[in-house]
Amino acid sequence: MALVLVYVAQIPVAGSLVAGLAVFAALGLVFVWSFCGRAEQVAAVPVTHARPEPEKDAKEDEPVETRPVANDLRKVAQGVSAASTGLDAALAKSKERVPAASPERLAAPRRGRADDLQLIKGVGPAIEEQLNEIGIWHFDQIASWKARDIAFVDSLMVGFHGRITRDEWVKQAKILARGGQTEFSERAASAARGE
């Protein structure tokens, strides 16, 4: 632009450079606005996590009713975060189609007594509370999870995505459901006894 102004319009070099830079900056702003501004609008799709409310006056051992979650699971599988790559790998290995069901969930613990889910490495008081709110009270519930169940529960875990696969909850829960001990649960039990 500056060269055109110098040779064609016979404007001095300094004036041509200033005019050229002004045109260059204006075109740059137009391109940034047209391409980048619209991309942010398209990419900004909020993901919401609904928390089911526990049923009141439910009978013992009765599963909580669930809602269809096929679309929610697809969203979870496509973009939870880089921290949940283990979840994505588990979903990719699964030969099952994404169902419209969820893992077994209970309105209340069986016989009024929940398992101490904090004996699973990676489950603290906040996570245990979230699990209880969605109807997970026992080791055998977690031990029975498949990839689709993990994806469903992970989608409901607010602020703790990817923890289920990263800390291998299912593997630990299988041992604890049989009455066995993991290295973590032994340490937790020793700490509780004050040893």
Backbone as ProteinMPNN parsed JSONL, in Angstrom:
{"seq_chain_A": "MALVLVYVAQIPVAGSLVAGLAVFAALGLVFVWSFCGRAEQVAAVPVTHARPEPEKDAKEDEPVETRPVANDLRKVAQGVSAASTGLDAALAKSKERVPAASPERLAAPRRGRADDLQLIKGVGPAIEEQLNEIGIWHFDQIASWKARDIAFVDSLMVGFHGRITRDEWVKQAKILARGGQTEFSERAASAARGE", "coords_chain_A": {"N_chain_A": [[0.832, -1.181, 0.0], [1.923, 1.198, 0.851], [3.964, 1.513, -1.063], [2.475, 1.822, -3.42], [1.253, 4.28, -2.908], [3.525, 5.923, -2.831], [4.737, 5.694, -5.417], [2.615, 5.935, -7.323], [0.765, 7.954, -6.428], [2.515, 9.911, -5.744], [3.142, 10.624, -3.074], [4.965, 11.596, -0.162], [7.425, 9.336, 1.358], [7.245, 8.897, 4.204], [4.605, 9.714, 4.817], [3.241, 7.883, 3.248], [3.906, 5.459, 4.486], [2.614, 5.762, 6.993], [-0.072, 5.959, 6.201], [-0.331, 3.459, 4.982], [0.071, 1.713, 7.174], [-2.161, 2.388, 8.723], [-4.296, 1.515, 7.091], [-3.652, -1.203, 6.997], [-3.973, -1.928, 9.74], [-6.711, -1.417, 10.082], [-7.875, -3.282, 8.279], [-6.953, -5.608, 9.498], [-8.358, -5.586, 11.965], [-10.983, -5.868, 10.994], [-10.853, -8.457, 9.85], [-10.203, -10.023, 12.135], [-12.465, -9.573, 13.75], [-14.485, -10.641, 12.06], [-13.775, -13.358, 11.671], [-12.782, -14.505, 14.141], [-14.549, -13.607, 16.154], [-17.059, -14.778, 15.567], [-16.391, -17.483, 15.763], [-15.98, -17.868, 18.492], [-18.573, -17.537, 19.432], [-19.884, -19.758, 18.346], [-18.424, -21.871, 19.468], [-18.946, -21.687, 22.178], [-20.683, -23.552, 24.011], [-22.67, -24.238, 26.604], [-22.326, -26.704, 29.181], [-24.428, -28.493, 31.16], [-25.011, -29.905, 34.36], [-27.2, -31.97, 35.678], [-28.687, -32.653, 38.798], [-30.218, -35.36, 40.168], [-33.044, -35.505, 42.314], [-33.383, -37.225, 45.397], [-35.805, -39.812, 45.922], [-38.682, -39.543, 48.012], [-39.887, -41.308, 50.828], [-39.307, -43.863, 49.786], [-39.228, -47.386, 49.18], [-37.179, -49.876, 50.79], [-34.209, -50.955, 49.14], [-35.129, -50.256, 46.624], [-34.66, -49.231, 43.337], [-33.748, -45.946, 42.175], [-35.693, -43.978, 39.98], [-34.704, -43.288, 36.64], [-33.648, -40.942, 34.099], [-33.683, -40.658, 30.49], [-30.436, -40.618, 29.096], [-28.871, -40.572, 26.833], [-28.034, -38.514, 25.028], [-26.707, -36.819, 26.821], [-24.593, -38.479, 27.621], [-23.171, -38.715, 25.247], [-22.266, -36.073, 24.937], [-20.643, -35.909, 27.188], [-18.735, -37.885, 26.597], [-17.524, -36.714, 24.414], [-16.37, -34.264, 25.224], [-15.394, -33.843, 27.981], [-12.889, -33.325, 29.523], [-9.307, -32.946, 29.363], [-8.336, -34.332, 31.492], [-9.898, -36.543, 31.776], [-9.146, -38.651, 30.105], [-8.89, -41.362, 30.507], [-11.512, -42.163, 30.898], [-12.541, -41.627, 28.339], [-11.075, -43.524, 26.905], [-12.082, -45.875, 28.038], [-14.737, -45.745, 27.192], [-14.331, -45.936, 24.448], [-13.377, -48.543, 24.224], [-15.578, -49.992, 24.927], [-18.02, -52.137, 23.657], [-20.626, -51.814, 23.62], [-23.582, -50.015, 22.799], [-24.427, -46.612, 23.582], [-26.59, -46.527, 26.217], [-30.008, -45.79, 27.232], [-30.157, -45.755, 29.944], [-29.104, -45.892, 33.407], [-26.584, -46.652, 35.932], [-27.36, -48.861, 38.72], [-29.23, -47.173, 41.085], [-30.066, -46.035, 44.307], [-32.703, -44.934, 46.47], [-32.222, -44.699, 49.139], [-29.815, -45.945, 51.549], [-29.329, -49.506, 51.704], [-31.056, -51.384, 54.152], [-30.845, -49.235, 55.799], [-28.205, -48.549, 56.212], [-25.255, -47.295, 54.993], [-22.326, -48.097, 53.012], [-18.924, -47.258, 53.877], [-17.828, -45.192, 51.766], [-15.56, -43.697, 51.621], [-13.438, -45.321, 51.995], [-12.498, -45.979, 49.587], [-9.872, -45.119, 47.536], [-9.448, -41.797, 46.619], [-11.984, -40.947, 47.104], [-13.431, -38.603, 48.971], [-14.985, -36.738, 51.668], [-16.635, -34.802, 50.295], [-17.012, -35.931, 47.732], [-18.179, -38.371, 48.443], [-20.582, -37.423, 49.477], [-21.746, -36.354, 47.143], [-22.027, -38.726, 45.65], [-23.854, -40.128, 47.275], [-26.039, -38.402, 47.012], [-26.805, -38.898, 44.381], [-27.65, -41.452, 44.538], [-25.855, -43.544, 45.088], [-24.632, -45.75, 47.308], [-23.297, -48.03, 48.14], [-20.531, -50.397, 48.001], [-20.869, -52.555, 46.215], [-22.513, -51.488, 44.268], [-20.842, -49.674, 42.896], [-18.883, -51.49, 42.101], [-20.135, -52.906, 40.1], [-20.18, -51.295, 37.853], [-19.966, -50.492, 34.396], [-18.348, -49.208, 31.403], [-20.232, -47.388, 30.327], [-21.767, -46.803, 32.565], [-19.891, -45.595, 34.209], [-19.384, -43.306, 32.699], [-21.891, -42.078, 32.878], [-22.171, -41.541, 35.685], [-19.89, -39.982, 36.042], [-20.607, -37.744, 34.581], [-22.377, -36.562, 36.307], [-20.895, -35.825, 38.468], [-19.974, -33.071, 39.986], [-17.329, -30.978, 39.546], [-15.428, -32.981, 39.865], [-14.615, -34.498, 37.659], [-13.436, -37.332, 35.897], [-12.237, -38.661, 38.018], [-13.14, -41.207, 38.685], [-12.108, -43.137, 36.877], [-9.394, -42.454, 36.951], [-8.598, -42.934, 39.622], [-9.292, -45.557, 39.851], [-11.805, -46.618, 40.906], [-13.712, -48.684, 40.51], [-12.258, -51.065, 40.464], [-11.195, -51.055, 43.089], [-13.599, -51.072, 44.528], [-14.662, -53.576, 43.92], [-13.011, -55.301, 45.349], [-13.475, -54.401, 47.98], [-16.234, -54.861, 48.171], [-16.364, -57.608, 48.313], [-15.522, -57.983, 50.844], [-12.854, -57.736, 51.251], [-9.64, -56.044, 51.647], [-8.05, -53.065, 50.572], [-4.858, -51.55, 49.927], [-5.083, -48.86, 50.513], [-7.506, -48.777, 51.984], [-6.783, -50.24, 54.235], [-4.849, -48.558, 55.376], [-6.474, -46.358, 55.932], [-8.255, -47.464, 57.804], [-6.461, -48.072, 59.859], [-5.623, -45.5, 60.547], [-8.027, -44.485, 61.511], [-8.353, -46.008, 63.784], [-6.306, -44.994, 65.251], [-3.704, -45.89, 65.111]], "CA_chain_A": [[0.0, 0.0, 0.0], [2.819, 2.356, 0.933], [4.654, 1.648, -2.348], [1.523, 2.371, -4.382], [1.089, 5.711, -2.609], [4.767, 6.637, -3.155], [5.002, 5.736, -6.847], [1.483, 6.347, -8.128], [0.188, 9.218, -5.976], [3.621, 10.819, -5.484], [3.097, 11.069, -1.682], [6.261, 11.301, 0.465], [7.566, 8.003, 1.946], [6.754, 8.884, 5.587], [3.145, 9.765, 4.76], [2.781, 6.622, 2.662], [4.023, 4.42, 5.519], [1.565, 5.984, 7.989], [-1.344, 5.588, 5.577], [-0.309, 2.004, 4.791], [-0.13, 1.074, 8.482], [-3.549, 2.608, 9.142], [-5.137, 0.604, 6.301], [-3.321, -2.557, 7.457], [-4.597, -2.128, 11.049], [-8.164, -1.474, 9.893], [-8.192, -4.594, 7.686], [-6.71, -6.625, 10.527], [-9.488, -5.587, 12.898], [-12.142, -6.429, 10.301], [-10.67, -9.913, 9.742], [-10.298, -10.619, 13.475], [-13.866, -9.536, 14.153], [-15.333, -11.518, 11.244], [-13.452, -14.775, 11.823], [-12.629, -14.948, 15.532], [-15.738, -13.28, 16.941], [-18.086, -15.78, 15.304], [-15.928, -18.79, 16.232], [-16.219, -17.948, 19.931], [-20.003, -17.703, 19.652], [-20.243, -21.139, 17.996], [-17.762, -22.813, 20.364], [-19.393, -21.534, 23.562], [-21.887, -24.33, 24.291], [-22.595, -24.592, 28.023], [-22.669, -28.057, 29.579], [-25.048, -28.453, 32.474], [-25.032, -31.175, 35.076], [-28.407, -32.033, 36.505], [-28.617, -33.545, 39.954], [-31.539, -35.886, 40.486], [-33.41, -35.434, 43.723], [-33.761, -38.544, 45.886], [-37.229, -40.013, 46.151], [-39.085, -39.551, 49.414], [-40.686, -42.461, 51.236], [-39.075, -45.009, 48.907], [-39.042, -48.656, 49.888], [-35.808, -50.341, 50.89], [-33.654, -51.65, 47.982], [-35.829, -49.907, 45.396], [-33.82, -48.319, 42.556], [-34.281, -44.638, 41.855], [-36.019, -43.872, 38.57], [-33.718, -42.505, 35.91], [-34.12, -40.306, 32.886], [-32.818, -41.001, 29.36], [-29.23, -39.802, 29.114], [-28.041, -40.875, 25.669], [-27.395, -37.3, 24.529], [-25.776, -36.349, 27.845], [-23.401, -39.321, 27.582], [-22.39, -38.363, 24.057], [-21.582, -34.816, 25.247], [-19.588, -36.221, 28.152], [-17.69, -38.637, 25.915], [-16.849, -35.873, 23.438], [-15.629, -33.104, 25.676], [-15.318, -33.576, 29.417], [-11.647, -32.592, 29.698], [-8.117, -33.755, 29.128], [-8.111, -35.155, 32.68], [-10.715, -37.748, 31.743], [-8.789, -39.48, 28.958], [-9.169, -42.754, 30.878], [-12.937, -42.352, 30.637], [-12.7, -41.704, 26.898], [-10.54, -44.817, 26.474], [-13.026, -46.916, 28.458], [-15.893, -45.672, 26.301], [-13.924, -46.417, 23.13], [-13.24, -50.002, 24.296], [-16.891, -50.586, 25.139], [-18.68, -52.57, 22.431], [-22.047, -51.554, 23.806], [-24.105, -48.717, 22.406], [-24.783, -45.792, 24.738], [-27.975, -46.832, 26.533], [-30.824, -44.745, 27.834], [-30.309, -46.154, 31.345], [-27.971, -45.552, 34.254], [-26.312, -47.729, 36.878], [-28.313, -49.012, 39.825], [-29.211, -46.089, 42.062], [-31.03, -46.276, 45.377], [-33.217, -43.737, 47.144], [-31.623, -44.69, 50.468], [-28.971, -47.132, 51.711], [-30.01, -50.755, 52.079], [-31.177, -51.635, 55.583], [-30.551, -47.995, 56.516], [-26.785, -48.408, 56.529], [-24.422, -47.153, 53.802], [-20.913, -48.447, 53.124], [-18.035, -46.105, 54.006], [-17.232, -45.035, 50.441], [-14.27, -43.031, 51.752], [-12.39, -46.344, 52.0], [-12.01, -46.029, 48.212], [-8.9, -44.057, 47.297], [-9.973, -40.76, 45.745], [-13.322, -40.545, 47.553], [-13.405, -37.874, 50.229], [-16.333, -36.401, 52.144], [-17.436, -34.098, 49.275], [-17.385, -36.879, 46.677], [-19.128, -39.322, 49.022], [-21.872, -36.736, 49.553], [-22.305, -36.311, 45.785], [-22.442, -40.078, 45.289], [-25.084, -40.41, 48.012], [-27.117, -37.603, 46.433], [-27.275, -39.496, 43.13], [-28.157, -42.796, 44.811], [-24.774, -44.535, 45.211], [-24.401, -45.916, 48.746], [-22.629, -49.291, 48.476], [-19.411, -50.831, 47.181], [-21.301, -53.432, 45.125], [-23.048, -50.649, 43.199], [-19.692, -49.179, 42.134], [-18.192, -52.649, 41.536], [-20.858, -53.403, 38.924], [-20.183, -50.3, 36.781], [-19.31, -50.685, 33.104], [-17.902, -47.919, 30.854], [-21.371, -46.478, 30.175], [-22.164, -46.387, 33.908], [-18.854, -44.653, 34.654], [-19.632, -42.05, 31.981], [-23.099, -41.459, 33.431], [-21.892, -41.006, 37.02], [-18.911, -38.915, 35.872], [-21.313, -36.55, 34.103], [-23.097, -35.971, 37.438], [-19.928, -35.437, 39.497], [-19.64, -31.668, 39.809], [-15.993, -30.609, 39.989], [-14.54, -34.126, 40.077], [-14.641, -35.317, 36.456], [-12.271, -38.166, 35.624], [-11.706, -39.308, 39.221], [-13.552, -42.608, 38.76], [-11.126, -43.961, 36.162], [-8.032, -42.122, 37.375], [-8.317, -43.574, 40.906], [-9.71, -46.961, 39.729], [-12.825, -46.897, 41.919], [-14.397, -49.957, 40.28], [-11.326, -52.116, 40.894], [-11.167, -51.039, 44.552], [-14.927, -51.418, 45.048], [-14.838, -55.031, 43.788], [-12.301, -55.91, 46.484], [-14.173, -54.035, 49.214], [-17.566, -55.485, 48.174], [-16.174, -59.013, 48.725], [-15.067, -58.0, 52.237], [-11.4, -57.63, 51.281], [-9.039, -54.756, 51.989], [-7.038, -52.52, 49.668], [-3.785, -50.902, 50.684], [-5.623, -47.58, 50.989], [-8.515, -48.988, 53.037], [-6.067, -50.679, 55.449], [-4.267, -47.356, 55.985], [-7.576, -45.535, 56.462], [-8.754, -48.122, 58.998], [-5.438, -47.891, 60.884], [-5.676, -44.099, 60.969], [-9.255, -44.315, 62.285], [-8.129, -46.625, 65.096], [-5.264, -44.24, 65.945], [-2.44, -46.636, 65.113]], "C_chain_A": [[0.877, 1.244, 0.0], [3.533, 2.577, -0.394], [3.739, 2.225, -3.421], [1.365, 3.867, -4.167], [2.339, 6.515, -2.994], [4.899, 6.798, -4.666], [3.832, 6.259, -7.673], [0.986, 7.73, -7.722], [1.238, 10.26, -5.673], [3.548, 11.448, -4.091], [4.436, 10.72, -1.055], [6.241, 9.947, 1.193], [6.986, 7.942, 3.355], [5.227, 8.888, 5.618], [2.562, 8.478, 4.217], [2.821, 5.492, 3.682], [2.918, 4.55, 6.565], [0.212, 5.559, 7.429], [-1.43, 4.076, 5.383], [-0.553, 1.257, 6.088], [-1.572, 1.236, 8.966], [-4.493, 1.668, 8.396], [-4.911, -0.832, 6.76], [-4.003, -2.861, 8.798], [-6.113, -2.242, 10.923], [-8.585, -2.811, 9.292], [-7.987, -5.725, 8.688], [-7.851, -6.724, 11.515], [-10.74, -6.191, 12.266], [-12.033, -7.946, 10.212], [-10.788, -10.599, 11.103], [-11.749, -10.661, 13.929], [-14.687, -10.555, 13.372], [-15.034, -12.997, 11.473], [-13.425, -15.241, 13.271], [-13.872, -14.687, 16.375], [-16.825, -14.319, 16.768], [-17.675, -17.148, 15.805], [-16.168, -18.94, 17.72], [-17.687, -18.162, 20.234], [-20.427, -19.135, 19.381], [-19.671, -22.112, 19.005], [-18.3, -22.758, 21.786], [-20.733, -22.236, 23.764], [-21.814, -24.757, 25.747], [-23.016, -26.037, 28.251], [-23.24, -27.979, 30.982], [-25.063, -29.847, 33.069], [-26.238, -31.16, 36.009], [-28.199, -33.013, 37.641], [-30.015, -34.052, 40.238], [-31.804, -35.779, 41.987], [-33.809, -36.822, 44.192], [-35.262, -38.624, 46.136], [-37.511, -40.021, 47.643], [-39.979, -40.761, 49.651], [-40.518, -43.649, 50.299], [-38.856, -46.26, 49.738], [-37.576, -49.051, 49.842], [-35.432, -51.146, 49.65], [-34.379, -51.336, 46.676], [-34.973, -48.922, 44.6], [-34.536, -46.997, 42.27], [-34.587, -44.612, 40.362], [-35.007, -42.961, 37.898], [-34.362, -41.884, 34.691], [-33.218, -40.734, 31.734], [-31.624, -40.059, 29.303], [-28.349, -40.026, 27.9], [-27.33, -39.628, 25.153], [-26.391, -36.751, 25.524], [-24.481, -37.157, 27.796], [-22.543, -39.005, 26.365], [-21.628, -37.067, 24.292], [-20.408, -35.074, 26.188], [-18.427, -36.905, 27.45], [-16.905, -37.757, 24.956], [-16.017, -34.779, 24.065], [-15.554, -32.862, 27.155], [-14.075, -32.759, 29.706], [-10.492, -33.521, 29.427], [-7.858, -34.683, 30.308], [-8.887, -36.457, 32.627], [-10.394, -38.628, 30.542], [-9.003, -40.953, 29.261], [-10.626, -43.094, 30.63], [-13.17, -42.49, 29.146], [-12.194, -43.042, 26.372], [-11.486, -45.951, 26.851], [-14.263, -46.918, 27.567], [-15.548, -46.214, 24.917], [-13.813, -47.939, 23.106], [-14.594, -50.695, 24.415], [-17.534, -50.916, 23.806], [-20.171, -52.293, 22.493], [-22.394, -50.158, 23.302], [-24.442, -47.935, 23.679], [-26.254, -46.002, 25.035], [-28.721, -45.615, 27.076], [-31.074, -45.073, 29.298], [-29.071, -45.733, 32.114], [-27.698, -46.728, 35.182], [-27.371, -47.776, 37.979], [-28.13, -47.859, 40.804], [-30.335, -46.339, 43.056], [-31.474, -44.961, 46.0], [-32.592, -43.588, 48.524], [-30.739, -45.932, 50.588], [-29.79, -48.353, 52.129], [-29.955, -50.937, 53.596], [-30.753, -50.413, 56.411], [-29.089, -47.758, 56.82], [-25.946, -48.405, 55.249], [-23.01, -47.665, 54.071], [-20.098, -47.155, 53.259], [-17.27, -45.952, 52.697], [-15.878, -44.334, 50.491], [-13.123, -44.033, 51.913], [-11.85, -46.58, 50.594], [-11.077, -44.843, 48.014], [-9.483, -43.075, 46.285], [-11.364, -40.286, 46.141], [-13.172, -39.898, 48.931], [-14.832, -37.543, 50.648], [-17.21, -35.722, 51.078], [-17.893, -35.048, 48.178], [-18.384, -37.896, 47.215], [-20.517, -38.693, 49.112], [-22.533, -36.669, 48.174], [-22.793, -37.69, 45.349], [-23.749, -40.452, 45.987], [-26.268, -39.653, 47.423], [-27.651, -38.203, 45.134], [-27.675, -40.96, 43.3], [-27.114, -43.891, 44.875], [-24.381, -44.591, 46.684], [-23.483, -47.087, 49.079], [-21.511, -49.633, 47.494], [-19.878, -51.678, 45.996], [-21.941, -52.647, 43.982], [-21.908, -50.171, 42.295], [-18.982, -50.342, 41.442], [-18.859, -53.155, 40.26], [-20.816, -52.448, 37.731], [-19.407, -50.773, 35.561], [-18.945, -49.286, 32.591], [-19.055, -46.924, 30.748], [-21.838, -45.958, 31.527], [-21.178, -45.354, 34.462], [-19.084, -43.296, 33.999], [-20.843, -41.32, 32.558], [-22.803, -40.806, 34.783], [-20.9, -39.848, 36.914], [-19.578, -37.622, 35.407], [-22.058, -35.841, 35.236], [-22.165, -35.466, 38.541], [-19.463, -34.003, 39.245], [-18.262, -31.396, 40.398], [-15.018, -31.764, 40.161], [-14.499, -35.05, 38.855], [-13.328, -36.085, 36.275], [-11.736, -38.929, 36.82], [-12.006, -40.799, 39.252], [-12.524, -43.496, 38.083], [-9.708, -43.706, 36.656], [-7.656, -42.84, 38.67], [-8.787, -45.031, 40.956], [-10.723, -47.364, 40.811], [-13.441, -48.275, 41.749], [-13.533, -51.111, 40.772], [-11.284, -52.201, 42.425], [-12.494, -51.512, 45.139], [-15.186, -52.914, 44.947], [-14.184, -55.747, 44.961], [-13.061, -55.644, 47.784], [-15.56, -54.675, 49.304], [-17.486, -56.948, 48.6], [-15.713, -59.123, 50.177], [-13.563, -57.915, 52.368], [-10.941, -56.23, 51.645], [-8.082, -54.349, 50.874], [-5.968, -51.882, 50.53], [-4.296, -49.598, 51.283], [-6.617, -47.793, 52.13], [-7.87, -49.471, 54.33], [-5.453, -49.474, 56.167], [-5.346, -46.484, 56.611], [-8.13, -46.134, 57.75], [-7.77, -47.96, 60.15], [-5.452, -46.474, 61.432], [-6.92, -43.847, 61.838], [-9.111, -44.905, 63.681], [-7.053, -45.909, 65.897], [-3.937, -44.971, 66.004], [-1.354, -45.896, 64.392]], "O_chain_A": [[0.63, 2.205, -0.729], [3.695, 3.723, -0.815], [4.178, 3.029, -4.243], [1.345, 4.638, -5.127], [2.226, 7.66, -3.433], [5.144, 7.901, -5.154], [4.056, 6.974, -8.65], [0.803, 8.593, -8.581], [0.891, 11.402, -5.37], [3.842, 12.631, -3.919], [5.003, 9.672, -1.363], [5.18, 9.469, 1.594], [6.278, 6.985, 3.666], [4.626, 8.13, 6.379], [1.509, 8.028, 4.669], [1.908, 4.67, 3.75], [2.345, 3.542, 6.979], [-0.559, 4.878, 8.105], [-2.487, 3.481, 5.597], [-1.297, 0.277, 6.111], [-2.136, 0.313, 9.554], [-5.394, 1.086, 9.002], [-5.865, -1.597, 6.899], [-4.555, -3.948, 8.97], [-6.729, -3.075, 11.587], [-9.556, -3.413, 9.752], [-8.758, -6.684, 8.719], [-8.272, -7.825, 11.87], [-11.473, -6.935, 12.918], [-13.008, -8.651, 10.47], [-11.414, -11.654, 11.206], [-12.209, -11.682, 14.441], [-15.504, -11.264, 13.96], [-15.956, -13.812, 11.47], [-13.997, -16.283, 13.589], [-14.202, -15.499, 17.239], [-17.458, -14.706, 17.749], [-18.534, -17.917, 16.237], [-16.525, -20.025, 18.178], [-18.031, -18.878, 21.175], [-21.252, -19.678, 20.115], [-20.337, -23.08, 19.373], [-18.119, -23.717, 22.537], [-21.788, -21.606, 23.699], [-20.962, -25.574, 26.096], [-23.938, -26.537, 27.606], [-22.597, -27.452, 31.89], [-25.121, -30.844, 32.349], [-26.275, -30.426, 36.997], [-27.605, -34.076, 37.46], [-30.913, -33.259, 40.521], [-30.903, -35.944, 42.809], [-34.504, -37.536, 43.469], [-35.901, -37.64, 46.509], [-36.679, -40.454, 48.44], [-40.731, -41.176, 48.769], [-41.481, -44.37, 50.04], [-38.357, -46.196, 50.862], [-36.828, -48.616, 48.966], [-36.239, -51.935, 49.157], [-34.249, -52.089, 45.711], [-34.594, -47.878, 45.131], [-35.759, -46.945, 42.142], [-33.829, -45.162, 39.564], [-34.518, -41.999, 38.489], [-35.471, -42.246, 34.299], [-32.082, -41.139, 31.978], [-31.777, -38.846, 29.445], [-27.165, -39.691, 27.943], [-26.134, -39.682, 24.867], [-25.331, -36.267, 25.128], [-23.393, -36.593, 27.914], [-21.315, -39.026, 26.45], [-20.468, -36.956, 23.895], [-19.32, -34.527, 26.007], [-17.269, -36.554, 27.673], [-15.729, -38.024, 24.706], [-15.012, -34.385, 23.472], [-15.65, -31.704, 27.562], [-14.189, -31.599, 30.1], [-10.668, -34.73, 29.278], [-7.221, -35.723, 30.141], [-8.567, -37.391, 33.363], [-11.287, -39.29, 30.012], [-9.274, -41.727, 28.344], [-10.939, -44.203, 30.197], [-13.914, -43.371, 28.717], [-12.814, -43.633, 25.488], [-11.675, -46.885, 26.072], [-14.779, -47.982, 27.225], [-16.372, -46.875, 24.284], [-14.117, -48.565, 22.091], [-14.732, -51.86, 24.041], [-17.588, -50.067, 22.917], [-20.892, -52.516, 21.52], [-21.579, -49.239, 23.377], [-24.71, -48.526, 24.725], [-27.097, -45.69, 24.194], [-28.135, -44.564, 27.339], [-32.115, -44.698, 29.839], [-28.097, -45.268, 31.522], [-28.47, -47.685, 35.224], [-28.166, -46.85, 38.141], [-27.027, -47.602, 41.287], [-31.417, -46.797, 42.688], [-30.712, -43.995, 46.049], [-32.449, -42.472, 49.024], [-30.896, -46.874, 49.812], [-30.806, -48.237, 52.815], [-28.934, -50.675, 54.231], [-30.356, -50.541, 57.57], [-28.755, -46.866, 57.6], [-25.928, -49.389, 54.51], [-22.55, -47.668, 55.213], [-20.528, -46.092, 52.811], [-16.188, -46.518, 52.537], [-15.127, -44.369, 49.516], [-11.959, -43.634, 51.962], [-10.862, -47.293, 50.418], [-11.445, -43.701, 48.289], [-9.956, -43.477, 45.221], [-11.872, -39.32, 45.57], [-12.832, -40.556, 49.914], [-15.784, -38.026, 50.036], [-18.396, -36.032, 50.969], [-19.042, -34.979, 47.739], [-19.337, -38.249, 46.52], [-21.518, -39.36, 48.85], [-23.736, -36.898, 48.049], [-23.858, -37.807, 44.744], [-24.646, -41.023, 45.368], [-27.372, -40.191, 47.341], [-28.829, -38.035, 44.817], [-28.002, -41.634, 42.322], [-27.454, -45.065, 44.73], [-23.869, -43.62, 47.241], [-22.94, -47.143, 50.183], [-21.53, -49.227, 46.332], [-19.349, -51.54, 44.893], [-21.912, -53.1, 42.837], [-22.003, -50.256, 41.071], [-18.525, -50.193, 40.309], [-18.199, -53.774, 39.425], [-21.375, -52.771, 36.682], [-18.337, -51.373, 35.676], [-19.204, -48.292, 33.268], [-18.879, -45.743, 31.047], [-22.26, -44.806, 31.637], [-21.573, -44.376, 35.097], [-18.992, -42.259, 34.657], [-20.827, -40.098, 32.708], [-23.148, -39.644, 34.998], [-21.043, -38.844, 37.612], [-19.161, -36.531, 35.796], [-22.34, -34.647, 35.136], [-22.603, -34.757, 39.447], [-18.634, -33.769, 38.366], [-18.048, -31.562, 41.599], [-13.879, -31.541, 40.569], [-14.361, -36.263, 39.009], [-12.245, -35.537, 36.48], [-10.856, -39.774, 36.655], [-11.216, -41.578, 39.787], [-12.109, -44.505, 38.653], [-8.911, -44.637, 36.768], [-6.525, -43.306, 38.811], [-8.688, -45.672, 42.002], [-10.513, -48.335, 41.537], [-13.672, -48.971, 42.738], [-14.03, -52.03, 41.424], [-11.332, -53.295, 42.988], [-12.52, -52.257, 46.118], [-15.866, -53.474, 45.807], [-14.748, -56.697, 45.503], [-13.263, -56.553, 48.589], [-16.016, -54.998, 50.401], [-18.433, -57.475, 49.183], [-15.531, -60.228, 50.688], [-13.035, -58.012, 53.476], [-11.753, -55.345, 51.915], [-7.388, -55.19, 50.302], [-6.159, -51.697, 51.732], [-3.98, -49.268, 52.426], [-6.579, -47.074, 53.129], [-8.355, -49.148, 55.415], [-5.519, -49.368, 57.391], [-5.154, -45.934, 57.696], [-8.441, -45.401, 58.689], [-8.18, -47.737, 61.289], [-5.309, -46.266, 62.637], [-6.859, -43.076, 62.796], [-9.67, -44.382, 64.646], [-6.891, -46.173, 67.088], [-3.121, -44.685, 66.88], [-0.228, -46.386, 64.302]]}, "name": "protein", "num_of_chains": 1, "seq": "MALVLVYVAQIPVAGSLVAGLAVFAALGLVFVWSFCGRAEQVAAVPVTHARPEPEKDAKEDEPVETRPVANDLRKVAQGVSAASTGLDAALAKSKERVPAASPERLAAPRRGRADDLQLIKGVGPAIEEQLNEIGIWHFDQIASWKARDIAFVDSLMVGFHGRITRDEWVKQAKILARGGQTEFSERAASAARGE"}
